[in-house]
Amino acid sequence: MSNPRLLYIKDITTGSIAGNKQLFELVQSLNLPFDQLIEEKGFRWVHVSYREKGNRRQVLRK
């Protein structure tokens, strides 16, 4: 039995600001499914969340 409200959240770093920026842009350009994609603190890391249903594809910069 699956829960339609199931949410997966991950903060990701490639180890560099340049790599994190590239990752942020790549997720968008490949049209990957996500609920939220957030650039955190000048690309120190990238926050990605995914819902099994109802992804909003919300892109934020903090």
CORHUHU-V333402 format. One record per pair of residues at least 6 apart in sequence whose C-alpha atoms are under 7 Angstrom apart, sorted by the first residue. I is the first residue (numbers start at 1). J is the second residue. If there is no record, write none. Layout:
i=I j=J
i=I j=J
//
This chain:
i=4 j=52
i=4 j=53
i=5 j=51
i=5 j=52
i=6 j=51
i=6 j=52
i=7 j=49
i=7 j=50
i=7 j=51
i=7 j=52
i=8 j=49
i=8 j=50
i=8 j=51
i=9 j=48
i=9 j=49
i=9 j=50
i=10 j=47
i=10 j=48
i=10 j=49
i=11 j=45
i=11 j=46
i=11 j=47
i=11 j=48
i=12 j=45
i=12 j=46
i=12 j=47
i=13 j=20
i=13 j=45
i=13 j=46
i=14 j=20
i=17 j=43
i=17 j=44
i=20 j=43
i=20 j=45
i=20 j=46
i=21 j=43
i=24 j=46
i=34 j=48
i=34 j=49
i=34 j=50
i=34 j=55
i=34 j=57
i=35 j=49
i=35 j=50
i=35 j=51
i=35 j=55
i=35 j=56
i=35 j=57
i=35 j=58
i=36 j=48
i=36 j=49
i=36 j=56
i=36 j=57
i=36 j=58
i=36 j=59
i=37 j=47
i=37 j=48
i=37 j=49
i=37 j=58
i=37 j=59
i=37 j=60
i=38 j=46
i=38 j=47
i=38 j=48
i=38 j=59
i=38 j=60
i=38 j=61
i=39 j=45
i=39 j=46
i=39 j=47
i=39 j=60
i=39 j=61
i=39 j=62
i=40 j=46
i=40 j=47
i=40 j=61
i=40 j=62
i=41 j=62
//
